Amino acid sequence: MISRVRIPWGAVALGGAAVVAIGAIVTSSRRARAAAPAPQRVALIGDSYAVGLGPELAKLFPIFKYEGHVGTNTAQWASHSSVCGTCGDWLTTFRPDLVFVSLGVNDGAAPNLANYQTIARSLRGIGSNVVWIEPPASVNTPAVRAAIATLGVRTVPATRSPLAADGLHPRSYAPWAREVTATLGAPWATS
C-alpha cells in the first residue's frame, strides 16, 4: 500500500512500512515529551522585565525564585557587576532545573554575543536548562533577537501584550507570564 503524506514542501509517496515507522516515531516522541520530568525548581534572572515577570511566574510555579534589576544588561550579569547586586549567586545553591533569562533590551544596538554565551554556559554549568525570553514584539531590538537566536537555547517568543505609556514595559505582566508557561507547553505549571 502506498500512502501520500502532505508536508509543507510537497507530497511524498511512502510504502506501508514507512508510514508505520513514521507513526511510531511521532508517537514515541510525543510520549517522551509527555514523560519528560517536570522541572522541580524554576528560576528567572534578568532586567526590569524579570522584576515584573517574577511575581507573576511565582504564582505559576510551586518552587520558584527570581532576581531582576532595572536597567541591567548582559555584560553586568556576565561579569557579576556590583550594579546588579548578587547577579544570581544564589543559583548554585538553589540548583534550578530550568532558568528563564530576560536580558538584552538594555544592551543597545550592538550587543556583545560573548556575554550571552557566558550567561548560557554558566547556567548550563550548574545543570540548568536555559530558556531565553525575548523582549516584547513592539520593542525594536533586532540585534538582541539575533544574539539570542545564536545561543542554541529554547526561547519564549516575543510577547504581543500591549505596552505601557513608556513603550517598553507591558501594561500587565500576568498575561506575559501565562504566555511563558504556555509557550513551553508547561503542564506542570499551576493555573
Summary of the structure (lengths in Angstrom):
residues: 191
radius of gyration: 19.4
end to end distance: 46.1
largest distance: 67.6
contacts: 555
relative contact order: 0.14
helix: 40%
strand: 19%
